[in-house]
Amino acid sequence: MSRPPTIKFACILFFAAQLCGAMENDSIRQRETLTNDLCGLKDNLSDKGLDVSLSATQIYQQNARGGVSTHRRAGRYSGSYDVELEADFEKLFGIEGGRLYMLTEGKWSKSAGINGPAVGSFFNVNGDSAPRRAMDVTELWYEQIFSTQTLTFRFGKIDLTCGFEHHNCPVSFDCSNYANDETTQFLNGALKNNPTIPFPDNGLGAALHYGPDELWYISAAVADAQADYRETGFRTAFCGEDHFFYITETGITPALNSANGALRGAYRIGLWYDPQPKASTDLADAGKSYRDDVGFYITCDQMLTKENTDPQDRQGFGLFLRYGKADGKRNDITDFWNFGFQYQGLFDSRDDDVLGVGFAHGTLSNKASATYTNDYESAFEVYYSAKIASWMVISPDFQYIINPGGDRSIPDAVIVGARVQMAF
């Protein structure tokens, strides 16, 4: 008999508590992964040029007040696993600067989270949720860094939101140091990426990154606009109508001076172009469609305080901000912004714990006034990631959604939950 999601998650937390008790006097707590790097196999493979990792994320959320329903249980418990494989082509084949990356993912939940059945948010309160899938290869790409170390080319089945790094700052495209990963940072979709950017599903594409110095970079990418992450990508990219999504971004990554060393920041601006036809959101143009959608975005983050002089240590306080603009005839959201902060090591002896607070606001198209009876949706989220062991993090999470789905008949929603992230 299948256990209710609440019991399942209680069992998970009980198991975690037992592990915590066992770890008090056991070296298991100091392990980088639960299996001690696959009993040493990972180190042997790494020496040969292959890096393998396995992690799992489990999430329980409940709509405590407002929204569509506080009684629907569908999607309360959800989760995912990631299997990553990276091949160093210099070690394997002598190709300097070459590497191959593959990500395999699986999802579990009877529905795609609680958002549809219980909340009704436009943004989605669980950015990790998806319909149940046993296994999908969601990324498979080759990257070549050229000998000057300033030019990087990547092609294959790619996720445009993962982007590149420029001097230890995530950049290209719409990245953020503090609000970009639903498995370790904010869960709400509006605090993960900018919803005015119509990023396609993971599919065939290519990206180029050029960073001639420590301060400045520019990147550009093209990807299949009709991609489906469940497929290889060849059918949607080369059969029938072929539409490709284009995006470019430039920015600077300055380092501010402080008593404890450099305070890293990143300031990015980007443009995107989507040629595929989109149904008009304007009720006066019902039945019409428009092509050639364009928009722009800005995103920045800056570390403001640093607790010690270790350049690799991330303890301290940092801020982030995003803004996006899109055409109201082609898109549901015309203006979007979010902002917030992260503090790592807020409490003594809890150097790896992270507190995150964020707020997001999207203005819904006034052309579709009959679809949206409120002209905006806003989301507030607070999470605290407590590092229980090197391989396990537990994150209580709270969200408050204002005007879910832009529907005046749906009351503001309060969502409470927790996330458990484990590295095997």
C-alpha positions as CSV (number, residue, x, y, z in Angstrom):
1,M,0.0,0.0,0.0
2,S,1.3,3.4,-0.9
3,R,2.1,5.7,2.0
4,P,0.7,9.3,2.0
5,P,3.3,11.9,1.1
6,T,3.3,13.3,4.7
7,I,4.3,9.9,6.1
8,K,6.9,9.4,3.4
9,F,8.5,12.7,4.2
10,A,8.3,12.0,7.9
11,C,10.2,8.8,7.3
12,I,12.8,10.6,5.4
13,L,13.3,13.1,8.2
14,F,13.4,10.3,10.8
15,F,16.0,8.5,8.7
16,A,18.0,11.8,8.5
17,A,17.7,12.2,12.3
18,Q,19.0,8.7,12.8
19,L,21.9,9.4,10.6
20,C,22.6,12.6,12.5
21,G,22.7,10.7,15.7
22,A,25.0,8.1,14.2
23,M,27.3,10.8,12.9
24,E,28.0,12.3,16.2
25,N,30.8,9.8,16.9
26,D,31.4,8.5,13.4
27,S,33.6,9.6,10.6
28,I,30.6,9.3,8.3
29,R,29.9,12.9,9.1
30,Q,33.2,14.1,7.6
31,R,32.7,12.2,4.3
32,E,32.3,14.3,1.2
33,T,29.6,11.9,0.0
34,L,27.5,9.3,1.8
35,T,29.2,6.3,0.0
36,N,32.7,7.8,0.6
37,D,33.1,8.6,-3.1
38,L,31.7,5.2,-4.1
39,C,34.1,3.4,-1.8
40,G,37.1,5.1,-3.4
41,L,36.1,4.3,-7.0
42,K,35.4,7.9,-7.8
43,D,39.0,8.9,-7.0
44,N,40.4,6.1,-9.2
45,L,38.1,7.2,-12.1
46,S,39.1,10.9,-11.6
47,D,42.8,10.1,-11.9
48,K,41.9,8.6,-15.3
49,G,39.9,11.6,-16.5
50,L,36.3,10.6,-15.5
51,D,34.4,12.3,-12.8
52,V,31.1,10.8,-11.7
53,S,28.6,12.1,-9.1
54,L,25.2,11.1,-7.9
55,S,22.8,13.4,-5.8
56,A,19.2,13.4,-4.8
57,T,16.8,16.1,-3.8
58,Q,13.6,15.5,-1.9
59,I,11.0,18.2,-1.2
60,Y,7.9,18.4,0.8
61,Q,5.6,21.4,0.5
62,Q,2.1,22.2,1.7
63,N,-0.2,25.0,1.0
64,A,-1.1,26.1,4.5
65,R,-3.5,29.0,3.7
66,G,-5.2,30.5,0.6
67,G,-4.4,29.5,-2.9
68,V,-6.6,27.0,-4.9
69,S,-6.9,24.4,-2.1
70,T,-5.3,23.6,1.3
71,H,-6.6,20.0,1.2
72,R,-5.2,18.6,-2.1
73,R,-2.4,16.3,-1.3
74,A,-1.2,15.8,-4.9
75,G,2.4,16.8,-5.4
76,R,3.2,17.6,-1.8
77,Y,6.1,15.2,-1.9
78,S,8.4,15.4,-4.9
79,G,12.0,14.7,-5.7
80,S,14.7,14.3,-8.3
81,Y,18.1,12.6,-8.8
82,D,21.0,13.8,-10.8
83,V,23.8,11.6,-12.2
84,E,26.6,13.7,-13.7
85,L,29.5,12.4,-15.8
86,E,32.4,14.6,-16.9
87,A,35.2,13.4,-19.1
88,D,38.5,15.3,-19.2
89,F,39.7,14.9,-22.8
90,E,43.2,16.0,-21.9
91,K,43.7,13.1,-19.6
92,L,41.8,10.7,-21.8
93,F,43.0,11.6,-25.3
94,G,45.6,14.4,-24.9
95,I,43.2,17.1,-26.2
96,E,44.0,20.2,-24.1
97,G,41.0,22.2,-22.9
98,G,38.4,19.6,-24.0
99,R,35.7,18.0,-21.9
100,L,32.5,16.1,-22.3
101,Y,29.6,16.6,-19.9
102,M,26.5,14.4,-19.4
103,L,23.6,14.9,-17.0
104,T,21.0,12.2,-16.4
105,E,17.9,13.2,-14.4
106,G,14.9,11.5,-12.9
107,K,11.8,13.0,-11.3
108,W,9.1,11.5,-9.0
109,S,5.7,12.9,-8.0
110,K,2.1,12.0,-8.9
111,S,1.8,15.5,-10.2
112,A,4.2,18.3,-11.0
113,G,4.4,19.6,-7.5
114,I,1.6,21.4,-5.5
115,N,1.5,24.4,-7.7
116,G,-1.3,23.4,-10.0
117,P,-3.5,21.4,-7.6
118,A,-3.1,23.7,-4.5
119,V,-1.5,27.1,-5.2
120,G,-2.3,28.3,-8.8
121,S,0.8,30.5,-9.0
122,F,2.0,31.7,-12.4
123,F,5.6,31.5,-11.2
124,N,5.5,27.9,-9.8
125,V,6.4,27.4,-6.1
126,N,8.6,24.4,-6.8
127,G,11.2,25.0,-9.5
128,D,12.5,21.4,-9.1
129,S,9.1,19.7,-9.8
130,A,8.2,18.0,-13.1
131,P,6.0,15.1,-14.1
132,R,7.2,11.7,-13.1
133,R,10.1,10.4,-15.3
134,A,12.4,7.5,-14.6
135,M,15.4,8.7,-16.6
136,D,16.3,11.3,-19.1
137,V,19.6,12.5,-20.5
138,T,18.9,16.2,-20.2
139,E,22.4,17.5,-21.1
140,L,25.1,16.0,-23.3
141,W,27.6,18.5,-24.7
142,Y,31.3,18.9,-25.6
143,E,33.3,22.0,-24.6
144,Q,36.6,23.2,-26.0
145,I,38.6,25.9,-24.2
146,F,41.2,27.2,-26.7
147,S,44.8,27.6,-25.8
148,T,44.6,31.3,-25.0
149,Q,42.1,30.4,-22.2
150,T,39.9,33.3,-23.3
151,L,37.6,31.6,-25.8
152,T,35.2,28.7,-24.9
153,F,33.0,26.9,-27.4
154,R,30.2,24.5,-26.3
155,F,27.8,22.4,-28.4
156,G,25.4,19.6,-28.0
157,K,22.3,19.1,-25.9
158,I,22.6,22.1,-23.6
159,D,20.8,24.0,-20.8
160,L,21.2,27.7,-21.6
161,T,20.6,28.8,-18.0
162,C,23.6,26.9,-16.7
163,G,26.0,29.1,-18.7
164,F,29.7,29.7,-18.0
165,E,31.9,30.9,-15.2
166,H,34.1,34.0,-15.5
167,H,36.7,34.3,-12.8
168,N,34.5,32.3,-10.3
169,C,31.3,34.2,-11.2
170,P,28.5,32.4,-12.9
171,V,27.6,34.3,-16.1
172,S,25.7,33.7,-19.3
173,F,22.8,33.4,-19.3
174,D,20.6,35.1,-16.6
175,C,22.9,33.5,-13.9
176,S,23.3,34.5,-10.3
177,N,25.6,33.6,-7.5
178,Y,22.7,33.6,-5.0
179,A,19.5,32.8,-7.0
180,N,19.9,30.2,-9.7
181,D,19.7,26.7,-8.4
182,E,16.5,25.2,-7.1
183,T,18.3,22.3,-5.4
184,T,20.4,24.5,-3.1
185,Q,19.0,28.0,-3.2
186,F,15.5,29.4,-3.7
187,L,12.7,27.0,-4.7
188,N,10.3,29.5,-6.4
189,G,10.7,29.6,-10.1
190,A,10.7,33.4,-10.2
191,L,13.8,33.4,-7.9
192,K,15.6,30.8,-10.1
193,N,15.4,32.5,-13.5
194,N,13.8,35.5,-15.2
195,P,10.3,34.4,-16.5
196,T,10.3,37.1,-19.2
197,I,13.0,35.1,-21.0
198,P,11.4,32.3,-23.0
199,F,14.3,29.8,-22.5
200,P,13.6,26.7,-24.5
201,D,13.8,23.2,-23.0
202,N,17.2,21.6,-23.0
203,G,17.9,20.7,-26.6
204,L,20.5,21.0,-29.4
205,G,22.4,24.2,-29.4
206,A,25.8,25.9,-29.3
207,A,27.3,28.7,-27.1
208,L,30.4,30.8,-27.3
209,H,32.0,32.6,-24.4
210,Y,34.9,35.2,-24.7
211,G,36.6,36.7,-21.7
212,P,39.8,38.5,-22.6
213,D,40.5,39.7,-19.1
214,E,39.3,39.4,-15.5
215,L,36.8,42.3,-15.7
216,W,34.8,41.9,-19.0
217,Y,33.2,39.1,-21.0
218,I,30.7,38.5,-23.8
219,S,28.7,35.4,-24.7
220,A,26.3,34.3,-27.3
221,A,24.2,31.2,-27.9
222,V,21.7,29.6,-30.3
223,A,19.4,26.7,-29.4
224,D,16.4,24.8,-30.7
225,A,13.3,26.9,-29.7
226,Q,11.0,23.8,-29.9
227,A,13.2,21.5,-27.9
228,D,11.8,18.8,-25.6
229,Y,14.2,17.6,-22.9
230,R,12.8,14.1,-23.1
231,E,14.2,13.7,-26.7
232,T,17.6,13.7,-28.3
233,G,16.7,17.0,-30.1
234,F,17.2,16.0,-33.7
235,R,13.5,15.7,-34.5
236,T,12.5,19.2,-33.2
237,A,15.6,20.9,-34.5
238,F,15.7,19.6,-38.0
239,C,12.2,18.3,-38.9
240,G,9.2,20.5,-39.8
241,E,9.4,24.1,-39.0
242,D,12.9,25.0,-37.7
243,H,12.9,27.8,-35.1
244,F,16.0,28.7,-33.2
245,F,16.3,30.9,-30.0
246,Y,19.1,33.4,-29.9
247,I,20.6,35.1,-26.9
248,T,23.6,37.2,-26.1
249,E,25.0,38.7,-22.9
250,T,27.8,40.9,-21.8
251,G,28.9,42.0,-18.4
252,I,31.7,42.9,-16.0
253,T,32.9,41.0,-12.9
254,P,34.6,43.6,-10.7
255,A,36.2,42.8,-7.3
256,L,35.7,45.4,-4.6
257,N,38.4,45.9,-2.0
258,S,37.8,45.0,1.7
259,A,39.8,44.2,4.8
260,N,39.3,40.5,4.2
261,G,40.0,40.4,0.5
262,A,38.2,40.9,-2.8
263,L,34.4,41.1,-2.8
264,R,33.3,39.5,-6.1
265,G,30.4,40.8,-8.1
266,A,28.8,40.3,-11.5
267,Y,26.8,42.8,-13.6
268,R,25.2,41.4,-16.7
269,I,22.9,42.7,-19.5
270,G,21.4,40.5,-22.2
271,L,19.2,40.5,-25.3
272,W,17.2,37.6,-26.7
273,Y,15.3,36.8,-29.9
274,D,12.6,34.2,-30.5
275,P,11.3,33.9,-34.1
276,Q,8.6,31.3,-33.6
277,P,4.9,32.4,-33.9
278,K,3.1,33.1,-30.6
279,A,-0.6,33.5,-30.0
280,S,-1.5,37.1,-29.3
281,T,-2.3,37.9,-25.6
282,D,-4.4,40.9,-26.8
283,L,-8.1,40.0,-26.7
284,A,-8.6,42.5,-29.5
285,D,-6.4,40.3,-31.7
286,A,-7.9,36.9,-30.8
287,G,-6.8,34.2,-33.2
288,K,-3.8,36.1,-34.4
289,S,-0.2,35.2,-33.8
290,Y,3.0,37.2,-33.9
291,R,6.6,36.3,-34.8
292,D,10.0,37.8,-33.9
293,D,9.7,38.2,-30.2
294,V,12.5,40.2,-28.6
295,G,13.4,41.3,-25.0
296,F,16.2,42.3,-22.7
297,Y,17.2,41.6,-19.1
298,I,19.6,42.8,-16.5
299,T,20.9,40.7,-13.6
300,C,23.6,41.5,-11.0
301,D,24.9,40.2,-7.7
302,Q,27.5,41.6,-5.3
303,M,29.2,40.3,-2.2
304,L,29.2,43.1,0.4
305,T,30.9,41.6,3.4
306,K,33.4,38.8,3.8
307,E,34.1,37.1,7.2
308,N,37.7,36.0,6.6
309,T,40.7,36.3,4.3
310,D,40.5,32.9,2.7
311,P,39.9,33.6,-1.0
312,Q,38.0,30.3,-1.4
313,D,35.7,30.9,1.6
314,R,32.2,32.2,0.7
315,Q,31.1,33.3,4.2
316,G,29.5,36.7,4.2
317,F,26.6,38.8,2.9
318,G,25.6,39.3,-0.7
319,L,22.8,40.9,-2.7
320,F,21.2,40.1,-6.0
321,L,18.8,41.8,-8.4
322,R,17.1,41.0,-11.7
323,Y,15.0,42.9,-14.2
324,G,13.4,41.8,-17.5
325,K,11.2,43.4,-20.2
326,A,9.1,41.6,-22.9
327,D,6.5,42.5,-25.4
328,G,2.9,42.5,-24.0
329,K,1.3,41.2,-27.2
330,R,3.4,38.0,-27.2
331,N,4.0,37.4,-23.5
332,D,2.0,37.0,-20.4
333,I,4.6,38.9,-18.3
334,T,5.7,42.3,-19.6
335,D,7.9,43.5,-16.7
336,F,9.7,41.5,-14.1
337,W,12.1,42.1,-11.2
338,N,13.4,40.3,-8.2
339,F,15.9,41.1,-5.5
340,G,17.1,39.6,-2.2
341,F,20.2,38.6,-0.2
342,Q,22.1,35.6,1.0
343,Y,24.2,35.3,4.2
344,Q,26.5,32.3,4.6
345,G,27.8,31.6,8.1
346,L,25.4,33.8,10.0
347,F,25.8,31.9,13.2
348,D,29.1,31.0,14.9
349,S,30.2,27.4,14.3
350,R,27.7,27.1,11.4
351,D,30.1,28.3,8.7
352,D,28.4,26.4,5.8
353,D,24.8,27.3,6.6
354,V,23.0,29.7,4.3
355,L,20.1,32.1,4.9
356,G,18.3,33.3,1.7
357,V,15.6,36.0,1.5
358,G,14.1,36.9,-1.9
359,F,11.1,38.8,-3.4
360,A,9.9,38.6,-7.0
361,H,7.3,40.7,-8.9
362,G,5.8,40.1,-12.4
363,T,3.5,42.5,-14.2
364,L,1.0,40.6,-16.3
365,S,0.0,41.9,-19.7
366,N,-2.8,44.4,-19.6
367,K,-3.8,43.2,-23.1
368,A,-5.1,40.0,-21.5
369,S,-7.3,41.6,-18.9
370,A,-10.0,38.9,-19.2
371,T,-7.4,36.2,-18.5
372,Y,-5.8,37.9,-15.6
373,T,-8.2,39.8,-13.2
374,N,-5.2,41.1,-11.3
375,D,-2.4,42.7,-13.2
376,Y,0.5,41.2,-11.2
377,E,1.8,38.3,-9.1
378,S,4.4,38.6,-6.4
379,A,6.3,36.0,-4.4
380,F,8.3,36.2,-1.1
381,E,10.6,33.4,0.0
382,V,12.8,32.6,2.9
383,Y,15.0,29.5,3.3
384,Y,17.7,28.3,5.6
385,S,20.1,25.6,4.5
386,A,21.6,23.7,7.4
387,K,24.6,21.6,6.5
388,I,24.1,18.4,8.6
389,A,27.1,16.7,7.0
390,S,29.4,17.3,4.1
391,W,26.9,15.2,2.0
392,M,23.5,16.3,3.4
393,V,21.8,19.7,3.6
394,I,18.3,20.2,5.1
395,S,16.5,23.4,4.1
396,P,13.2,24.6,5.7
397,D,11.4,26.9,3.3
398,F,8.6,29.5,3.5
399,Q,6.8,31.2,0.7
400,Y,4.1,33.9,0.5
401,I,2.4,34.3,-2.9
402,I,0.4,37.5,-3.6
403,N,-2.3,37.3,-6.3
404,P,-1.6,33.7,-7.4
405,G,-2.0,33.4,-11.2
406,G,-3.2,37.0,-11.4
407,D,-6.6,35.7,-10.4
408,R,-8.6,37.9,-8.0
409,S,-10.7,35.0,-6.9
410,I,-7.7,33.1,-5.6
411,P,-6.5,34.3,-2.1
412,D,-2.9,34.9,-1.3
413,A,-1.1,31.6,-0.5
414,V,1.2,30.6,2.3
415,I,3.5,27.6,1.5
416,V,5.6,25.8,4.0
417,G,8.0,23.0,3.3
418,A,11.5,21.5,3.5
419,R,14.1,20.2,1.1
420,V,16.7,17.5,1.7
421,Q,19.7,17.4,-0.6
422,M,22.1,14.4,-0.4
423,A,25.3,13.6,-2.3
424,F,26.0,9.9,-2.7
